Amino acid sequence: MAYSIVALKDKILEMYPEIERHHLSTNLVFDKAKDAYVVTVHRGGHELTTHLERADADDCMNGIKCVSLGIQIEQFVKNFELREQTGQKP
């Protein structure tokens, strides 16, 4: 399946709107050596870096949420929600 990194990033942002809702910056690059996409989500000094296998990226482009990516993003977002609720700075 052929698609651009921009299209994949847009799809990830569409599937996980909490990324933009919490003003998290997202970067996506393809690592040829690992044959996987490297997804980086960050805000302030906090950063999540994870890999998205090509098959998972293909599923994502077909509208199927990637469970492992979703879990990691969810936990990262929950950390910010908790800080916002308690008044701590992220």
N, C-alpha and C positions, 0 to 999 in steps of 0.2 A: 504494500500500500504506500503510495507516495503522497506526502504532504510536507508542508514547510514547518519549521520550528515555530514561526509566528502563529500558524494555524493551530498547532498543538497547544501552545501557550494560551491562545484565545479559548480553546475548548476546555482546558483545565480551569481557567478563570470562570467560564460559564458553568461548569459542573460544580465548582466550589466557590460560590459567591462570597463566602465568609472571608476569603483572601482580600478582596477589595473592600469589603465592609469594615475590616479592621486595619485598612491602609497598610497592608503588608506588601513589600516589593517582591517581585518574582522574576527569576532569571532561569532560562532554560538553554542548555547547550547539549550537543550530541558528543559523546565520548566514543570515538572509534575503537579505541583499545578495549573498552568494556562492552561495546555494542549496545549501549544504553544511553538514555537521556539523563542528564544530571539536572535535577530541579533544586533550585535554591530559593528559599523564602526567608525574608529577613525584615526586621523592623528594629531600629535603634541598634543596639549592640547584640541583639539576639538573632540567631540564624539557624535554619533547618536546611540541611543538605541531604538529599536522598536520590536514589536511582530509580528510574522508570524504564523497565525492560521494554524492548521494541514491541513485543506482543501486547504488553499492557498499554503502550502508547497507541497501538492499532485499535485496541478495544475502546480506548478513550475516544478516539476519533469516530468510532462507530456508536458513541453514546453510552458505552458501558463504563460505569465508574470503576476505577482501580481501587480495590479495597485497601491495599497496603498504603498507597499514596493518601487516600482519604483519611485513614486512621492517623497517619503522621501529621497531616495538615490539621485535622480536628484537635489533636493534642496541643499542637503549637498555638492554635487559636484559643483553646480553652485557657492556656497559660495567660494570654493577653486579657481575656474576659475576666479572669480571676483578679488580675492586677487592677483592671479598670474598676471592678466592683469594690475592691478594698482600698482604692485610691493610690496604689503604688504605681510608680512609673515603670514602663516596660524597659 
